[in-house]
Amino acid sequence: MFDVKEGENMSLFQKMFQFLSKKEVKDHTSPIALNEGGKREAKEEPEKIQVIEEILTENTYEVQENPVDTVPQKAETHDELPKVITIEDIQRDSQRTYTCEQCGVTIQWYHRRHCVCKGCYIKEEEKLIPFVLNFYTGMHDYQKTSLVEKKRTVLPSILEAFEVLDGSFIRWKPYGYLTTYIKENIHHDTGLLEKWHGDEKKKVDKEMKTELKLLLPNRKPYREYIAFDLETTGLYPDKGAEIIEIAAVKVIDGFMVDTFQTLVKPNKSIPQKITKITGITNEDVKESPAVEEALPLFYKFVGHLPLVAHNTPFDKSFLDAYSPVPPKNKTDDTLAIARRKLKKEKREGDIYSFKLEEVASYFGYSIKNAHRAFDDVLAVQHIYEELRDYESF
């Protein structure tokens, strides 16, 4: 197969091939010697020993001559083995305590990236909600007001709310951007509006709008949205299933700024199996508004904001069936997002299904009253905020 010649210039591979393929006639007649115990002992042939020594020598030489260090320093030594996490380590971590950055009390819980106690976080969140509303109201007005109003009233109110929010310990990302980016845009637009006002311009045309940097869109994943949920008497509205409860929360940058909840009186009595699932009885909805009265109130609460639910097509089918004019709001679906982002976790058994309770539990949220609209909505909001920045792979 190979024309291998003996000589000093033979490569390592050639020497190994020659050694392995060479017919050794004296294999069965090699010199035999008796050891001290009287047992036979075959003597190693000098030629075989020489070839093995040459192979080992050349192999060692090649490794030493390789100047490229492609392996990190720590990986070359096996003294530092990876630490094995034991049950004792997990128990010790679960009992670890932290100190609240605001009030100094010892805590065993902190909210996501904020090392503060739950009481301080809720108190700070309640204080910031009016400023969040002022900021986003100003941002909406900024898109449709005149140049003079933008300069005199809208932009100063945006800046005032922004400074309060930026000074809080709660990390805030308006429209998903860093606060430094928003601050630069505010100063940029302030200087631009002053320049246009000095040029005695009274209207902002299309070309001028392209120069403004605070006209930020509300894109997926939405920073400003309505999380909602419906409780129904069945699965298919075209087969007579009706709405018996509507709940929603208005969320801006993770802050729950407003809520909506109402029971709905159906035309038919609530089936017993639905009462077992939801806990809603015919007596509960006796004095509640009909669906024709409840839906307009819900749409007034929603406004132009996107709708987010768990299995949105299901809830949207009921809204379309019982609304004279179906809503045209943008939508997003936590079920579809979870299926896309948690594929690896589902495959490895970390999560067993994509039901609302299961996904909420995976992110550390427990639903108090499952299959009640308002409690489910709180879970939807929690899941949507967690999935926003979740990186699985």
N, C-alpha and C positions, 0 to 999 in steps of 0.2 A: 504493500500500500504506500509506504513512504520509503524514499531512498535515503537511508540514514547512513552516514559515513562516520567512522570513528575519527576523533580528532579533538584538539583543544577548543575549537570554535563551535562545538556542538552546543545547542541551546538546552535549557533545563528540560523542556518538553521532549526534545529528541533523545536525551539521555534516559528519561523515564520510559519513553516508548521502546527504546532499544533494550533496556533492562527487563521490561515486562514481556516483550515479545521474543526475547532470545531463548532458544531451546537449550535447556541444560540437560545434557545427556547423562551427566553423572548424578542426577537427583536421587536415583535409587541405589547408587553405588558409592555415595559419599562416605568419606572416612568415618568410622564409628569408633568411639572410645568409651571405655567403662569408667564411670565415676566411682566414688568411694563406696557407694552402696551396692555396686555391682550392676547398676542399671546402665542401659545404653544411652549415650549422649552424642548427638550429631554435632560435628564441628562446623562452625560458620565458615563459609568459603571466604578467602581474602577479597576476591573480586566483588562479591556481593556487599561486603562491608564497605569497600572503597566507594562503590556507586552510591550507597545510602548516605555516606558522609558527604560526598560531593553535592548531592541533592539538598541536604539540610543546610550545607554551607552557602550554596547559591541562593536558596530561598531566604535565609537570614540576611544575606547581603542585599537582596532586592528590597526587603522591607526597610532596612536601615538607609538605603539610598533614596527612598521616596521622600522628597522635601515638603510635599503638600500635607498640611495638617488639617484634614477635613473633619476630624472628630474633636469635639470640645475637650478641654483639659480634664474636666470632672468625669467625662464618660470613659476615659482611658483607664482610670483606676476603679476597681470594684469595691473599694473600702466603704464608700458612701452609698448604701443601698436605699431605695425609696422607702419612706416611712409607711408602715402598715397601720391603717386606722382601725382601732379596736372599739369594742362596745364601751369600754371605759372612757375612751376619748370622746365618743359621741355624748355620753352621759355628762361628762365634765363640761363640754361645750354648751349643752342645753341648760346647765346650771350657772353658766357664766353671767356675770352682772355687768351693767354699764352705768355710767353716770350721765344724767340728763344735762345737756349743754346749757339749758335755760334756767332750771330751778335747782339743779344739783342733787336731786334725789337719786337713789339707787334704783335702777330699773332692769328688767330682764327682757324687755321688748323695745324695739325702736322702729319707727316707720320708714321702711325702705332705706333710703340713703341718709336719713336724718336721725342722728343719735339724740333724740329727745323723747321725753315721756309722752304717752298718749294724750294726757290732759293738756300739755303745753302745745302739742301739735294742733289739736282741735281748736284751742283758743286762738292760736295764730291764724289758722285757716279761716275761722269766722271773722277775724279782724280784716283779712285781706279780700274777702269776697266782694264788698262794695267797690274796692279799687279795681278788682278784676272786671267787674261789670262796667265801671267808668272807662276803663282802658278800651274794652272791646266796643262799647257804644261809641266812643270817640273814633275808633278805627273805622266803624261802619259809616259814621257821619263824614269822615275824611274823604270817602270815595264819592260823595254826592253833593257836598256843599261848595259854595263859591270860593274864589281865591281869598277874598277878604275874611270870610268866616273861618276858613282854614287857618289863616294866620292869627286872627285875633282871639278866637275862642276854642276851636277844636284842637289845634296842636298844643297849646298850653295845658289843656285838660289832660291830653294824652301823656304829656311829659310829667305832669304832677302825679298821676296814677302810677306811671312807670317807675318813678323814683322811690315811691313807697314800696312797691312790689320788689324792686331790685334790692332794697335794703333789708328784706326779710331773710331769715335763715332757711326758709323753704325755697328749694331750687325751682325756679320758674322759667319756663321756656315758651314765650309768647309765639303762637303760630308754629311752634317747633323749632324756633331759632334761639341762639344764645342771646342773652340780654345785651352783650357788647355789640352784637350786630344790629339790634334794634336801636340802641343808643346812637350808633353812628348814623343810621338812617334818619333818626329824628333830627339830629344836628344838620345833616345834609339837606333835608327838606325845609328846615327853618331858614337856612341861608338862601335857598332857592326861592322860597316864597317872599322873603324880604327883597330880593333882587327884582322879582317880577312886580312887586308892589311899588318899588322905586321907579320902574319903567312904566308905571300907570296902567298896568294890565289888570283887567277886571274879571276875566274869564279864563278858565283853564281848558284849553282845547286838547285834542287827541295827542298831538305831538308833545305838548307840555306834560301830559300825564305819563308819557314814557320816561320822563326824567325823574319823576317822583319815585322814591324807593319804599314808601310806607304803604303802598297799595298792594298788600299781601293777600294772596288767595288762601281759602280754607280747603286744603287738599287732604287726600287720604294719606295716612290715618288722621282723621279729623281731630282738630284741637277744640273745636266748638261744635257740639252735637247734642242730640236728644237720644238718650237710651230709654227704650220703651218695651213694654210687654203686655200681652193680652191673655186673659183667661177666657176660655170658650167652652161651649157645651159639646163640642165634637171637633173633628179634624177637617171637615169639608163644609165651607159655607154654602156651596151650591146644593148640598144635601140637607140643608136646614140647620146646620150648627150656628149658634149665635154667640155674640160677645157678652160676657157677664162681668168683666172687670178690665179697666184700663189704668195703667200706671206708667209714669215717665219721670225722668230727672233731666234737668238741663245742666250740661257739663261744659265748663270752659277751662281749658288747660289743666284738667284734672280736678278742678274745684267744682263741687256740686252747688250750683248757685240758686236752683229753684226746683220745686217738685210738683207733681200732679198725680192725683189718684181719685178714682171714682168707681163705684159699682154701677152696673148697668142692668136694668130690668129687661129680661128677655120676653118675647111674645109667648113662648111655651115654658112650662115648668122645667126646672133644672133636674136632669136625670140623677138618680141616686148614686150611680158610680162616679159621676162628676163631683158630687158633694163629698164623697169619700176621698177623692184626690185633692180637691181644693179647699174643702171645709166651708164652701159658700152654699148657703141654704136658700130656699125660696123666701123665707122670712127675712133674710138679710137684704135681699134686693127688692123687697116689697115697696119701699118708698124711694127707690133710686130712679134716676132719669132714664128714659128710653134711649136707645142707640141713636135716634135722630137728634136728641138733645145733647148727648154726651160727646159725640164726635166733633161737632163744631167747637165745643170748649177745648177739646184736645188739640184741634188744629190751630186754634188761637194761641195756645201755649207753645206749640211747636214753631210756628212762624215759618221762616225760610230755612231753618237749620236741617242738617242731614239727620236721618233716622238710623239708629243702630239697635239691633236686637240679636238674640241667639236663635238662628234659623229664621232670618228676616223674611224670606219668601212666604213662610207660613203666616206670620202676623200680617204681612202686607196683603195677602189674599183676602183677609177679613176686612181690612180697611177699604180695599177696592170694591168688595162686594156690597158693603153697607154705606158707602159714601156716594152721594149724587155726582160729585166730581172727584175722581180718585186723586190722591195727593201726588205731586210730581217732585217731591223732595228727593235729594240724593240719599242713597242708602249704603250701609255697610253691615257685614254679618260676622259676628264673633265665632260662629260655628265654622264658617268657611275658612276664616283666618287660623283657627285652632287646628283644623285638619291639615292646613298647609304648613304651619310652623311647628307642630308637635308630632310630625310623622315619625321622627327618630324615637321620641319618648314612647309613642304607642307601640312601635316595633320592639322596643326593649322592655316593655311591660311596666314602665313608670306611670303610665296612664292607661286605663282599661277601655275607656270609651270617650266620646266627645260630647256627652250629655252636659247640660249646664252645671249640675251639681258636681260632676266629676272634674270638669275643667276648673271650676271655682276652687274645689278642694286642692287640686294640684298647685294652685297659686296661693294657697294658705288662707282661703276665704271660706267660711262656713255659712250656709244659707239657713237662717233661723226657721222660716216657714216656707218650705219649698212649695211650688205651685200656687203661690200667692203673688200677684203681679208686682207689687212694690218690692217685696224681698228679692224676687227674681231680677228686677231691674237693677238693684244695688249690686247684685252679682255680675250682671252684664257690664255695668260701668267698671267694676274692679277688673274683670277679665280684659276688657278693651284697653285699659290703661297699662296692664301688665304686658299684653301682647304687642303693644306699640314698639317697645324697645327690646323685645325678647329675641335673642339670637340662639337658635338651637344648633346650627351647623354653619 
